[in-house]
Amino acid sequence: MNRPPVASEMIDYISARVFAGNYRPGSRIPSVRALMRRFNLSYGSALNGISYLCERGLLEKHPKSGVTVSSDPHAQQPAGGCCIGVITSNGTLDNNPGLVYHALSEIQRNALEQDISLIAASGVFDTLSPVLEHCRAVIVMVELDARCERLPFSAPAVGIFQADDFGGQMSIVDIDPYTTAKQAVDFFRRRRRKRVTVLTDPGEVYRHRARIFEYLWRESGGESGGILVSPFDDLADCAFRREEGYLFTSDHHLQHYAEAWRDAYGGSLAQRFCLLGIDGKNLMVPEFEHFPTVAADWHNIGRIAFEEAVARLKNPLRPARRIHLAGKLIEPENQED
């Protein structure tokens, strides 16, 4: 059957999770009614999407136990001569599931159209060489900067969420940190904030965003509350004040503070203080609070990462590039100043 357009988002959602290994072979997918609610589909449209995935070999229907992931979900990958490896995680996609899945669904779509095989790889990075040794290019979808000094493969690479290009081996595709910082400066100026504190994850790609913003903010005459660096499991203490502004270098980091605030005091952190996130993840994950963010188009990032991988696959001597895409400021309606 042809791909049902009305269920396209649901199909991408399930396909990406099967490919990345979050839906394991033999495991059950969410119920039809749960998928209907999540993607605002009729019962018939959700069933059509599931039937399409069954015909592709990703899912299997069982009269009594529901729908499960196929025992060999990658059997229907294209059998072309080209092969691209995709490092989806270090065993989990907890850090950036919304962003990774949006980019990954676009990578899968383009690979199918061009008859290029994809091989998913996850786990401890220094054990990935056997999985990737036959790949002519590799797309890396998790930050490697703090995890390894060299890449565990020799093929040209394209990275998302990266700062280090590993000596020119890796092209990098990401939201533009400079234009994002300029939009953040304008945002806090319009909100009449004189002082802004930056809160960031320790990852180098996020600290780089923080440093650029702080430099531009000081250049514009603003006062800096400094850069507070902390991992998700040990958030830095921050005395939030109504008259000040707070920039978070990722929506995920902001969400962790929002959850900690809700647990401690109740209510919404974003409704009480002047906050801005970066990357747009809160627009993709239903469980996240809604707050202003400079959002990237992660489908477009996935498409460009795939195109760069193909270009370097065809010409291994092609120099690595840094490809930065402008983000867009998105502010929720009825957001309190």
Secondary structure as a PSIPRED ss2 file (coil, helix, strand):
# PSIPRED VFORMAT (PSIPRED V4.0)

   1 M C   1.000  0.000  0.000
   2 N C   1.000  0.000  0.000
   3 R C   1.000  0.000  0.000
   4 P C   1.000  0.000  0.000
   5 P H   0.000  1.000  0.000
   6 V H   0.000  1.000  0.000
   7 A H   0.000  1.000  0.000
   8 S H   0.000  1.000  0.000
   9 E H   0.000  1.000  0.000
  10 M H   0.000  1.000  0.000
  11 I H   0.000  1.000  0.000
  12 D H   0.000  1.000  0.000
  13 Y H   0.000  1.000  0.000
  14 I H   0.000  1.000  0.000
  15 S H   0.000  1.000  0.000
  16 A H   0.000  1.000  0.000
  17 R H   0.000  1.000  0.000
  18 V H   0.000  1.000  0.000
  19 F H   0.000  1.000  0.000
  20 A H   0.000  1.000  0.000
  21 G C   1.000  0.000  0.000
  22 N C   1.000  0.000  0.000
  23 Y C   1.000  0.000  0.000
  24 R C   1.000  0.000  0.000
  25 P C   1.000  0.000  0.000
  26 G C   1.000  0.000  0.000
  27 S C   1.000  0.000  0.000
  28 R E   0.000  0.000  1.000
  29 I C   1.000  0.000  0.000
  30 P C   1.000  0.000  0.000
  31 S C   1.000  0.000  0.000
  32 V H   0.000  1.000  0.000
  33 R H   0.000  1.000  0.000
  34 A H   0.000  1.000  0.000
  35 L H   0.000  1.000  0.000
  36 M H   0.000  1.000  0.000
  37 R H   0.000  1.000  0.000
  38 R H   0.000  1.000  0.000
  39 F H   0.000  1.000  0.000
  40 N C   1.000  0.000  0.000
  41 L C   1.000  0.000  0.000
  42 S C   1.000  0.000  0.000
  43 Y H   0.000  1.000  0.000
  44 G H   0.000  1.000  0.000
  45 S H   0.000  1.000  0.000
  46 A H   0.000  1.000  0.000
  47 L H   0.000  1.000  0.000
  48 N H   0.000  1.000  0.000
  49 G H   0.000  1.000  0.000
  50 I H   0.000  1.000  0.000
  51 S H   0.000  1.000  0.000
  52 Y H   0.000  1.000  0.000
  53 L H   0.000  1.000  0.000
  54 C H   0.000  1.000  0.000
  55 E H   0.000  1.000  0.000
  56 R C   1.000  0.000  0.000
  57 G C   1.000  0.000  0.000
  58 L C   1.000  0.000  0.000
  59 L E   0.000  0.000  1.000
  60 E E   0.000  0.000  1.000
  61 K E   0.000  0.000  1.000
  62 H E   0.000  0.000  1.000
  63 P C   1.000  0.000  0.000
  64 K C   1.000  0.000  0.000
  65 S C   1.000  0.000  0.000
  66 G E   0.000  0.000  1.000
  67 V E   0.000  0.000  1.000
  68 T E   0.000  0.000  1.000
  69 V E   0.000  0.000  1.000
  70 S C   1.000  0.000  0.000
  71 S C   1.000  0.000  0.000
  72 D C   1.000  0.000  0.000
  73 P C   1.000  0.000  0.000
  74 H C   1.000  0.000  0.000
  75 A C   1.000  0.000  0.000
  76 Q C   1.000  0.000  0.000
  77 Q C   1.000  0.000  0.000
  78 P C   1.000  0.000  0.000
  79 A C   1.000  0.000  0.000
  80 G C   1.000  0.000  0.000
  81 G C   1.000  0.000  0.000
  82 C C   1.000  0.000  0.000
  83 C E   0.000  0.000  1.000
  84 I E   0.000  0.000  1.000
  85 G E   0.000  0.000  1.000
  86 V E   0.000  0.000  1.000
  87 I E   0.000  0.000  1.000
  88 T E   0.000  0.000  1.000
  89 S E   0.000  0.000  1.000
  90 N C   1.000  0.000  0.000
  91 G C   1.000  0.000  0.000
  92 T C   1.000  0.000  0.000
  93 L C   1.000  0.000  0.000
  94 D C   1.000  0.000  0.000
  95 N C   1.000  0.000  0.000
  96 N C   1.000  0.000  0.000
  97 P H   0.000  1.000  0.000
  98 G H   0.000  1.000  0.000
  99 L H   0.000  1.000  0.000
 100 V H   0.000  1.000  0.000
 101 Y H   0.000  1.000  0.000
 102 H H   0.000  1.000  0.000
 103 A H   0.000  1.000  0.000
 104 L H   0.000  1.000  0.000
 105 S H   0.000  1.000  0.000
 106 E H   0.000  1.000  0.000
 107 I H   0.000  1.000  0.000
 108 Q H   0.000  1.000  0.000
 109 R H   0.000  1.000  0.000
 110 N H   0.000  1.000  0.000
 111 A H   0.000  1.000  0.000
 112 L H   0.000  1.000  0.000
 113 E H   0.000  1.000  0.000
 114 Q C   1.000  0.000  0.000
 115 D C   1.000  0.000  0.000
 116 I C   1.000  0.000  0.000
 117 S E   0.000  0.000  1.000
 118 L E   0.000  0.000  1.000
 119 I E   0.000  0.000  1.000
 120 A E   0.000  0.000  1.000
 121 A E   0.000  0.000  1.000
 122 S E   0.000  0.000  1.000
 123 G C   1.000  0.000  0.000
 124 V C   1.000  0.000  0.000
 125 F H   0.000  1.000  0.000
 126 D H   0.000  1.000  0.000
 127 T H   0.000  1.000  0.000
 128 L C   1.000  0.000  0.000
 129 S H   0.000  1.000  0.000
 130 P H   0.000  1.000  0.000
 131 V H   0.000  1.000  0.000
 132 L H   0.000  1.000  0.000
 133 E C   1.000  0.000  0.000
 134 H C   1.000  0.000  0.000
 135 C C   1.000  0.000  0.000
 136 R C   1.000  0.000  0.000
 137 A E   0.000  0.000  1.000
 138 V E   0.000  0.000  1.000
 139 I E   0.000  0.000  1.000
 140 V E   0.000  0.000  1.000
 141 M C   1.000  0.000  0.000
 142 V C   1.000  0.000  0.000
 143 E C   1.000  0.000  0.000
 144 L C   1.000  0.000  0.000
 145 D C   1.000  0.000  0.000
 146 A C   1.000  0.000  0.000
 147 R C   1.000  0.000  0.000
 148 C C   1.000  0.000  0.000
 149 E C   1.000  0.000  0.000
 150 R C   1.000  0.000  0.000
 151 L C   1.000  0.000  0.000
 152 P C   1.000  0.000  0.000
 153 F C   1.000  0.000  0.000
 154 S C   1.000  0.000  0.000
 155 A C   1.000  0.000  0.000
 156 P C   1.000  0.000  0.000
 157 A E   0.000  0.000  1.000
 158 V E   0.000  0.000  1.000
 159 G E   0.000  0.000  1.000
 160 I E   0.000  0.000  1.000
 161 F C   1.000  0.000  0.000
 162 Q C   1.000  0.000  0.000
 163 A C   1.000  0.000  0.000
 164 D C   1.000  0.000  0.000
 165 D C   1.000  0.000  0.000
 166 F C   1.000  0.000  0.000
 167 G C   1.000  0.000  0.000
 168 G C   1.000  0.000  0.000
 169 Q C   1.000  0.000  0.000
 170 M E   0.000  0.000  1.000
 171 S E   0.000  0.000  1.000
 172 I E   0.000  0.000  1.000
 173 V E   0.000  0.000  1.000
 174 D E   0.000  0.000  1.000
 175 I E   0.000  0.000  1.000
 176 D C   1.000  0.000  0.000
 177 P H   0.000  1.000  0.000
 178 Y H   0.000  1.000  0.000
 179 T H   0.000  1.000  0.000
 180 T H   0.000  1.000  0.000
 181 A H   0.000  1.000  0.000
 182 K H   0.000  1.000  0.000
 183 Q H   0.000  1.000  0.000
 184 A H   0.000  1.000  0.000
 185 V H   0.000  1.000  0.000
 186 D H   0.000  1.000  0.000
 187 F H   0.000  1.000  0.000
 188 F H   0.000  1.000  0.000
 189 R H   0.000  1.000  0.000
 190 R H   0.000  1.000  0.000
 191 R C   1.000  0.000  0.000
 192 R C   1.000  0.000  0.000
 193 R C   1.000  0.000  0.000
 194 K C   1.000  0.000  0.000
 195 R E   0.000  0.000  1.000
 196 V E   0.000  0.000  1.000
 197 T E   0.000  0.000  1.000
 198 V E   0.000  0.000  1.000
 199 L E   0.000  0.000  1.000
 200 T E   0.000  0.000  1.000
 201 D C   1.000  0.000  0.000
 202 P C   1.000  0.000  0.000
 203 G C   1.000  0.000  0.000
 204 E H   0.000  1.000  0.000
 205 V H   0.000  1.000  0.000
 206 Y H   0.000  1.000  0.000
 207 R H   0.000  1.000  0.000
 208 H H   0.000  1.000  0.000
 209 R H   0.000  1.000  0.000
 210 A H   0.000  1.000  0.000
 211 R H   0.000  1.000  0.000
 212 I H   0.000  1.000  0.000
 213 F H   0.000  1.000  0.000
 214 E H   0.000  1.000  0.000
 215 Y H   0.000  1.000  0.000
 216 L H   0.000  1.000  0.000
 217 W H   0.000  1.000  0.000
 218 R H   0.000  1.000  0.000
 219 E H   0.000  1.000  0.000
 220 S C   1.000  0.000  0.000
 221 G C   1.000  0.000  0.000
 222 G C   1.000  0.000  0.000
 223 E E   0.000  0.000  1.000
 224 S E   0.000  0.000  1.000
 225 G E   0.000  0.000  1.000
 226 G E   0.000  0.000  1.000
 227 I E   0.000  0.000  1.000
 228 L E   0.000  0.000  1.000
 229 V E   0.000  0.000  1.000
 230 S C   1.000  0.000  0.000
 231 P C   1.000  0.000  0.000
 232 F C   1.000  0.000  0.000
 233 D C   1.000  0.000  0.000
 234 D C   1.000  0.000  0.000
 235 L C   1.000  0.000  0.000
 236 A C   1.000  0.000  0.000
 237 D C   1.000  0.000  0.000
 238 C C   1.000  0.000  0.000
 239 A C   1.000  0.000  0.000
 240 F C   1.000  0.000  0.000
 241 R C   1.000  0.000  0.000
 242 R C   1.000  0.000  0.000
 243 E C   1.000  0.000  0.000
 244 E C   1.000  0.000  0.000
 245 G E   0.000  0.000  1.000
 246 Y E   0.000  0.000  1.000
 247 L E   0.000  0.000  1.000
 248 F E   0.000  0.000  1.000
 249 T C   1.000  0.000  0.000
 250 S C   1.000  0.000  0.000
 251 D H   0.000  1.000  0.000
 252 H H   0.000  1.000  0.000
 253 H H   0.000  1.000  0.000
 254 L H   0.000  1.000  0.000
 255 Q H   0.000  1.000  0.000
 256 H H   0.000  1.000  0.000
 257 Y H   0.000  1.000  0.000
 258 A H   0.000  1.000  0.000
 259 E H   0.000  1.000  0.000
 260 A H   0.000  1.000  0.000
 261 W H   0.000  1.000  0.000
 262 R H   0.000  1.000  0.000
 263 D H   0.000  1.000  0.000
 264 A H   0.000  1.000  0.000
 265 Y H   0.000  1.000  0.000
 266 G C   1.000  0.000  0.000
 267 G C   1.000  0.000  0.000
 268 S C   1.000  0.000  0.000
 269 L H   0.000  1.000  0.000
 270 A H   0.000  1.000  0.000
 271 Q H   0.000  1.000  0.000
 272 R H   0.000  1.000  0.000
 273 F C   1.000  0.000  0.000
 274 C E   0.000  0.000  1.000
 275 L E   0.000  0.000  1.000
 276 L E   0.000  0.000  1.000
 277 G E   0.000  0.000  1.000
 278 I E   0.000  0.000  1.000
 279 D E   0.000  0.000  1.000
 280 G C   1.000  0.000  0.000
 281 K H   0.000  1.000  0.000
 282 N H   0.000  1.000  0.000
 283 L H   0.000  1.000  0.000
 284 M C   1.000  0.000  0.000
 285 V C   1.000  0.000  0.000
 286 P C   1.000  0.000  0.000
 287 E C   1.000  0.000  0.000
 288 F C   1.000  0.000  0.000
 289 E C   1.000  0.000  0.000
 290 H C   1.000  0.000  0.000
 291 F C   1.000  0.000  0.000
 292 P C   1.000  0.000  0.000
 293 T E   0.000  0.000  1.000
 294 V E   0.000  0.000  1.000
 295 A E   0.000  0.000  1.000
 296 A C   1.000  0.000  0.000
 297 D C   1.000  0.000  0.000
 298 W H   0.000  1.000  0.000
 299 H H   0.000  1.000  0.000
 300 N H   0.000  1.000  0.000
 301 I H   0.000  1.000  0.000
 302 G H   0.000  1.000  0.000
 303 R H   0.000  1.000  0.000
 304 I H   0.000  1.000  0.000
 305 A H   0.000  1.000  0.000
 306 F H   0.000  1.000  0.000
 307 E H   0.000  1.000  0.000
 308 E H   0.000  1.000  0.000
 309 A H   0.000  1.000  0.000
 310 V H   0.000  1.000  0.000
 311 A H   0.000  1.000  0.000
 312 R H   0.000  1.000  0.000
 313 L H   0.000  1.000  0.000
 314 K H   0.000  1.000  0.000
 315 N C   1.000  0.000  0.000
 316 P C   1.000  0.000  0.000
 317 L C   1.000  0.000  0.000
 318 R C   1.000  0.000  0.000
 319 P C   1.000  0.000  0.000
 320 A C   1.000  0.000  0.000
 321 R C   1.000  0.000  0.000
 322 R E   0.000  0.000  1.000
 323 I E   0.000  0.000  1.000
 324 H E   0.000  0.000  1.000
 325 L E   0.000  0.000  1.000
 326 A C   1.000  0.000  0.000
 327 G C   1.000  0.000  0.000
 328 K E   0.000  0.000  1.000
 329 L E   0.000  0.000  1.000
 330 I E   0.000  0.000  1.000
 331 E C   1.000  0.000  0.000
 332 P C   1.000  0.000  0.000
 333 E C   1.000  0.000  0.000
 334 N C   1.000  0.000  0.000
 335 Q C   1.000  0.000  0.000
 336 E C   1.000  0.000  0.000
 337 D C   1.000  0.000  0.000
